[in-house]
Amino acid sequence: MEAELYASDAFTAKKEELLSRFESEYRFEKGDELYVERGGGRPLKVRLIDVRVLVGEGGSVKSELLAMKL
């Protein structure tokens, strides 16, 4: 499944910056903590605050992961 990871405001859960786009079969859940490598330096640590699964007309499935930077 295609997944898009966005930085998000912790209080409004609005998408802000796209952090990563990847393929995964993992079932992400609110509260999961991820480390995102972004070219050099330390990885960015984030905590998922919302998981949205989008089902398209043709049956395609995509997840949007909203995360708070830690």
C-alpha positions in Angstrom: 0.0 0.0 0.0 1.2 3.5 -0.7 1.8 5.6 2.4 2.4 9.3 2.7 3.8 10.7 6.0 3.1 14.3 6.8 4.2 16.6 9.6 1.1 17.9 11.3 0.0 20.4 13.9 -0.7 18.4 17.1 -3.9 20.3 17.9 -5.7 20.6 14.6 -4.4 17.5 12.7 -3.9 19.5 9.5 -1.3 18.3 7.0 1.7 20.5 6.7 5.0 19.2 5.2 5.3 15.9 3.3 8.1 14.0 5.1 8.2 10.8 3.1 6.3 8.7 0.6 6.8 4.9 0.6 5.2 1.5 0.1 4.4 -0.6 3.1 2.0 -3.4 4.2 2.5 -2.5 7.9 -0.7 -1.5 9.7 0.2 1.9 11.2 -1.6 2.9 14.4 -2.0 6.2 16.3 0.9 6.5 18.8 3.5 4.6 16.6 6.9 6.3 16.6 8.9 6.5 13.4 12.4 7.7 12.5 12.7 9.5 9.2 16.1 9.7 7.5 16.3 13.0 5.5 19.8 13.1 4.1 22.7 13.6 6.6 22.5 14.2 10.3 20.3 12.5 12.8 16.9 11.0 11.7 13.8 12.9 12.5 11.7 11.3 15.2 7.9 11.6 14.9 4.8 10.2 16.6 1.6 9.3 14.6 -1.4 11.4 15.7 -3.8 10.3 12.9 -4.0 7.5 10.3 -6.3 8.0 7.3 -7.0 5.2 4.8 -8.2 6.4 1.4 -10.0 4.0 -0.9 -10.2 5.1 -4.6 -13.0 4.4 -7.1 -10.9 1.7 -8.7 -10.2 -0.1 -5.4 -6.8 1.5 -4.9 -5.8 2.0 -1.3 -3.5 4.7 0.1 -2.8 5.8 3.7 -2.0 9.3 5.0 -0.1 9.4 8.2 -0.1 12.6 10.2 2.7 12.9 12.6 4.0 15.3 15.3 7.7 16.0 15.3 9.4 15.0 18.6 
